[in-house]
């Protein structure tokens, strides 16, 4: 039996924002979430350019080429954002987060790329683990022991990212992992993780085996919590086929 990735994604404008600056890809080999920033038009554009740049990676990729493929996709996204800013200086400062997971054609490995404060969680054997580390000012404070993780969740500067894709040199984090049948991945923008607690995320991931129903429930919870930001969710299961 070979392991495969099966995914579904959904996004909501939320209750406060006038538009949606998030973008997503939920495919057979690739799942990704991008959260745009820098003004309505520019944020939309940055996230869309980035997802368009990585979407061609949704093909069968050898295990030893996963990270290089993600690096290449991010390089394309960076170049396109740089070009968009050059075409219109008013776009200066626009950018986007990116959290992307690429599954090997053999099912034996996956690679994760991350920049910004969107997140990837792994739900395995009933335990939820945040796999990505936020590139944020408050995460630096947590790392330094200045504040606790609980304090970070309500800190007034929690939305300040320390790096994003903005057309300039950036240092994304990359990781590889060995998938297991039954693994469930959650990729989301901070519109979900800022308003729904991890224990609640774990409960929903456990209680809703249907991916679409699970993603819909997570969006509903964010809306119930006030949804001050756009909310984007991708739920991806590792299955035997």
Kinemage of the C-alpha trace (Angstrom):
@kinemage 1
@onewidth
@group {chain A} dominant
@subgroup {mainchain}
@vectorlist {calphas} color= white
{ca unk a 1} P 0.000 0.000 0.000
{ca unk a 2} L 1.195 3.477 -0.880
{ca unk a 3} L 0.532 6.548 1.225
{ca unk a 4} L -1.331 9.371 -0.492
{ca unk a 5} L -2.352 12.896 0.506
{ca unk a 6} L -6.007 13.878 0.299
{ca unk a 7} L -6.905 17.488 1.018
{ca unk a 8} L -9.636 20.100 1.101
{ca unk a 9} L -9.351 23.842 1.630
{ca unk a 10} L -11.704 26.714 2.332
{ca unk a 11} L -11.459 30.406 3.112
{ca unk a 12} L -13.721 33.081 4.574
{ca unk a 13} L -13.470 36.872 4.585
{ca unk a 14} L -14.339 36.957 8.277
{ca unk a 15} L -16.619 39.461 9.967
{ca unk a 16} L -14.500 42.631 9.950
{ca unk a 17} L -12.353 42.799 6.816
{ca unk a 18} L -13.858 44.175 3.602
{ca unk a 19} L -12.048 41.641 1.421
{ca unk a 20} L -10.030 38.450 1.590
{ca unk a 21} L -6.237 38.692 1.244
{ca unk a 22} L -5.665 34.971 1.885
{ca unk a 23} L -5.034 32.377 -0.827
{ca unk a 24} L -4.717 28.601 -0.724
{ca unk a 25} L -3.911 25.492 -2.709
{ca unk a 26} L -5.300 22.092 -1.755
{ca unk a 27} L -4.042 19.502 -4.210
{ca unk a 28} L -2.925 15.907 -4.537
{ca unk a 29} L 0.762 16.473 -3.758
{ca unk a 30} L 0.859 20.048 -2.508
{ca unk a 31} L -1.099 22.021 0.081
{ca unk a 32} L -0.351 25.661 0.852
{ca unk a 33} L -1.728 28.717 2.633
{ca unk a 34} L -0.689 32.332 2.007
{ca unk a 35} L -1.865 35.347 4.028
{ca unk a 36} L -1.321 38.644 2.221
{ca unk a 37} L -0.416 41.911 3.899
{ca unk a 38} L 0.308 45.509 2.964
{ca unk a 39} L -3.043 46.935 1.963
{ca unk a 40} L -6.071 45.470 0.268
{ca unk a 41} L -4.969 45.403 -3.383
{ca unk a 42} L -1.344 44.589 -2.601
{ca unk a 43} L -2.122 41.887 -0.043
{ca unk a 44} L -4.462 40.171 -2.470
{ca unk a 45} L -1.834 40.310 -5.161
{ca unk a 46} L 1.071 39.078 -3.053
{ca unk a 47} L -0.769 35.984 -1.802
{ca unk a 48} L -2.191 35.210 -5.261
{ca unk a 49} L 1.207 35.551 -6.929
{ca unk a 50} L 2.736 33.264 -4.328
{ca unk a 51} L 0.130 30.510 -4.606
{ca unk a 52} L 0.349 30.733 -8.418
{ca unk a 53} L 4.127 30.344 -8.123
{ca unk a 54} L 4.019 27.205 -5.978
{ca unk a 55} L 0.938 25.562 -7.542
{ca unk a 56} L 2.992 23.977 -10.380
{ca unk a 57} L 4.785 21.940 -7.686
{ca unk a 58} L 1.591 19.872 -7.340
{ca unk a 59} L 3.097 17.018 -9.349
{ca unk a 60} L 4.857 13.752 -8.584
{ca unk a 61} L 8.198 14.735 -7.073
{ca unk a 62} L 11.058 12.440 -5.991
{ca unk a 63} L 11.806 12.353 -2.285
{ca unk a 64} L 15.267 13.861 -2.724
{ca unk a 65} L 13.919 16.805 -4.729
{ca unk a 66} L 11.180 18.031 -2.368
{ca unk a 67} L 13.053 20.807 -0.567
{ca unk a 68} L 14.699 22.036 -3.764
{ca unk a 69} L 11.280 22.191 -5.417
{ca unk a 70} L 9.886 24.300 -2.585
{ca unk a 71} L 12.946 26.544 -2.661
{ca unk a 72} L 12.418 27.040 -6.378
{ca unk a 73} L 8.758 27.885 -5.913
{ca unk a 74} L 9.577 30.479 -3.277
{ca unk a 75} L 12.243 31.979 -5.549
{ca unk a 76} L 9.650 32.365 -8.310
{ca unk a 77} L 7.173 33.940 -5.890
{ca unk a 78} L 9.817 36.370 -4.638
{ca unk a 79} L 10.724 37.412 -8.172
{ca unk a 80} L 7.083 37.959 -9.135
{ca unk a 81} L 6.402 40.075 -6.047
{ca unk a 82} L 9.542 42.111 -6.748
{ca unk a 83} L 8.356 42.672 -10.321
{ca unk a 84} L 4.874 43.691 -9.159
{ca unk a 85} L 6.356 46.301 -6.812
{ca unk a 86} L 8.613 47.608 -9.591
{ca unk a 87} L 5.561 48.034 -11.837
{ca unk a 88} L 3.682 50.043 -9.206
{ca unk a 89} L 5.657 51.726 -6.390
{ca unk a 90} L 2.450 52.070 -4.352
{ca unk a 91} L 2.738 48.324 -3.777
{ca unk a 92} L 5.946 48.846 -1.814
{ca unk a 93} L 5.715 46.931 1.458
{ca unk a 94} L 3.248 44.341 0.223
{ca unk a 95} L 3.978 40.774 1.156
{ca unk a 96} L 2.584 37.444 2.185
{ca unk a 97} L 3.157 34.529 4.477
{ca unk a 98} L 3.542 31.045 3.039
{ca unk a 99} L 3.176 27.658 4.646
{ca unk a 100} L 3.408 24.787 2.164
{ca unk a 101} L 3.633 21.021 2.397
{ca unk a 102} L 4.862 18.894 -0.527
{ca unk a 103} L 4.290 15.129 -0.547
{ca unk a 104} L 6.717 12.768 -2.295
{ca unk a 105} L 5.427 10.599 -5.132
{ca unk a 106} L 6.439 7.485 -3.172
{ca unk a 107} L 4.533 8.576 -0.068
{ca unk a 108} L 7.703 8.001 1.953
{ca unk a 109} L 8.504 11.619 2.762
{ca unk a 110} L 7.086 15.116 2.867
{ca unk a 111} L 8.713 18.522 3.021
{ca unk a 112} L 7.465 21.683 4.662
{ca unk a 113} L 8.356 25.286 3.805
{ca unk a 114} L 7.385 28.171 6.055
{ca unk a 115} L 7.740 31.932 6.304
{ca unk a 116} L 5.534 34.283 8.332
{ca unk a 117} L 2.812 33.473 10.841
{ca unk a 118} L 0.507 31.071 9.044
{ca unk a 119} L 0.815 27.661 10.645
{ca unk a 120} L 1.064 23.943 10.013
{ca unk a 121} L -0.184 21.544 12.675
{ca unk a 122} L 0.196 17.760 12.668
{ca unk a 123} L -2.534 15.731 14.363
{ca unk a 124} L -1.088 12.256 14.931
{ca unk a 125} L -2.501 9.540 17.185
{ca unk a 126} L -4.704 11.991 19.045
{ca unk a 127} L -1.967 14.555 19.705
{ca unk a 128} L -1.800 17.973 18.038
{ca unk a 129} L 1.650 19.477 17.409
{ca unk a 130} L 2.414 22.873 15.920
{ca unk a 131} L 5.169 22.044 13.434
{ca unk a 132} L 5.935 25.570 12.246
{ca unk a 133} L 7.372 28.398 14.326
{ca unk a 134} L 5.823 31.836 13.912
{ca unk a 135} L 8.086 34.484 12.406
{ca unk a 136} L 6.690 37.169 14.709
{ca unk a 137} L 7.822 39.746 17.222
{ca unk a 138} L 5.888 38.076 20.036
{ca unk a 139} L 7.417 34.664 19.244
{ca unk a 140} L 10.829 36.263 19.770
{ca unk a 141} L 9.614 37.493 23.162
{ca unk a 142} L 8.406 33.989 24.023
{ca unk a 143} L 11.726 32.481 22.936
{ca unk a 144} L 13.545 34.971 25.165
{ca unk a 145} L 11.311 34.165 28.131
{ca unk a 146} L 9.937 37.717 28.279
{ca unk a 147} L 6.316 36.575 27.920
{ca unk a 148} L 4.478 33.248 27.974
{ca unk a 149} L 2.761 31.611 25.032
{ca unk a 150} L -0.605 32.453 26.596
{ca unk a 151} L 0.402 36.101 26.888
{ca unk a 152} L 1.547 36.073 23.271
{ca unk a 153} L -1.933 35.087 22.089
{ca unk a 154} L -3.364 38.391 23.317
{ca unk a 155} L -0.315 40.654 22.911
{ca unk a 156} L -1.131 43.903 21.051
{ca unk a 157} L 1.776 43.310 18.644
{ca unk a 158} L 1.048 39.657 17.916
{ca unk a 159} L 0.366 40.442 14.234
{ca unk a 160} L 3.832 41.950 13.645
{ca unk a 161} L 5.748 39.492 11.458
{ca unk a 162} L 9.531 39.478 11.384
{ca unk a 163} L 9.761 38.113 7.863
{ca unk a 164} L 7.490 37.461 4.895
{ca unk a 165} L 7.728 37.102 1.124
{ca unk a 166} L 8.135 40.726 -0.028
{ca unk a 167} L 10.292 40.500 -3.119
{ca unk a 168} L 13.544 40.594 -1.166
{ca unk a 169} L 15.917 37.991 0.248
{ca unk a 170} L 14.197 35.879 2.879
{ca unk a 171} L 15.121 32.875 5.007
{ca unk a 172} L 12.240 30.400 5.039
{ca unk a 173} L 12.431 27.377 7.286
{ca unk a 174} L 12.375 23.926 5.705
{ca unk a 175} L 11.826 20.529 7.257
{ca unk a 176} L 11.302 16.969 6.084
{ca unk a 177} L 9.246 14.325 7.850
{ca unk a 178} L 8.197 10.736 7.397
{ca unk a 179} L 4.402 10.551 7.035
{ca unk a 180} L 2.254 7.884 8.649
{ca unk a 181} L -1.127 6.576 7.624
{ca unk a 182} L -3.725 8.370 9.716
{ca unk a 183} L -1.795 11.620 9.993
{ca unk a 184} L -3.963 14.715 9.621
{ca unk a 185} L -2.428 18.059 8.708
{ca unk a 186} L -3.962 21.443 9.347
{ca unk a 187} L -2.568 24.459 7.517
{ca unk a 188} L -4.173 27.774 8.423
{ca unk a 189} L -3.805 31.532 8.406
{ca unk a 190} L -3.626 33.364 11.718
{ca unk a 191} L -7.287 34.248 11.309
{ca unk a 192} L -7.926 30.779 12.744
{ca unk a 193} L -5.001 30.252 15.128
{ca unk a 194} L -5.409 33.677 16.768
{ca unk a 195} L -8.998 33.030 17.836
{ca unk a 196} L -9.353 29.244 18.306
{ca unk a 197} L -7.323 27.501 20.994
{ca unk a 198} L -5.128 24.487 20.147
{ca unk a 199} L -7.142 22.136 22.343
{ca unk a 200} L -10.264 23.090 20.393
{ca unk a 201} L -8.450 22.568 17.094
{ca unk a 202} L -7.452 19.080 18.259
{ca unk a 203} L -11.007 18.282 19.271
{ca unk a 204} L -12.402 19.281 15.876
{ca unk a 205} L -9.693 17.417 13.961
{ca unk a 206} L -10.501 14.319 16.002
{ca unk a 207} L -14.288 14.543 15.878
{ca unk a 208} L -14.777 15.314 12.164
{ca unk a 209} L -13.316 12.558 9.981
{ca unk a 210} L -14.788 14.129 6.843
{ca unk a 211} L -12.252 16.703 5.655
{ca unk a 212} L -14.767 19.172 4.254
{ca unk a 213} L -16.894 19.016 7.392
{ca unk a 214} L -13.785 19.468 9.522
{ca unk a 215} L -12.637 22.535 7.581
{ca unk a 216} L -16.134 23.986 7.683
{ca unk a 217} L -16.373 23.522 11.442
{ca unk a 218} L -13.048 25.301 11.961
{ca unk a 219} L -14.249 28.261 9.881
{ca unk a 220} L -17.489 28.320 11.898
{ca unk a 221} L -15.554 28.430 15.161
{ca unk a 222} L -13.481 31.369 13.950
{ca unk a 223} L -16.637 33.204 12.898
{ca unk a 224} L -18.237 32.456 16.259
{ca unk a 225} L -15.159 33.972 17.937
{ca unk a 226} L -15.616 37.210 16.006
{ca unk a 227} L -13.330 36.482 13.011
{ca unk a 228} L -11.529 39.842 12.990
{ca unk a 229} L -9.289 38.602 10.160
{ca unk a 230} L -9.620 36.469 7.034
{ca unk a 231} L -9.755 32.764 7.894
{ca unk a 232} L -8.190 30.100 5.679
{ca unk a 233} L -8.010 26.383 6.420
{ca unk a 234} L -6.569 23.366 4.607
{ca unk a 235} L -7.158 19.898 6.073
{ca unk a 236} L -5.036 17.132 4.553
{ca unk a 237} L -5.093 13.434 5.456
{ca unk a 238} L -2.407 10.835 4.829
{ca unk a 239} L -4.240 7.717 3.637
{ca unk a 240} L -3.330 4.263 2.393
{ca unk a 241} L -4.326 3.449 -1.180
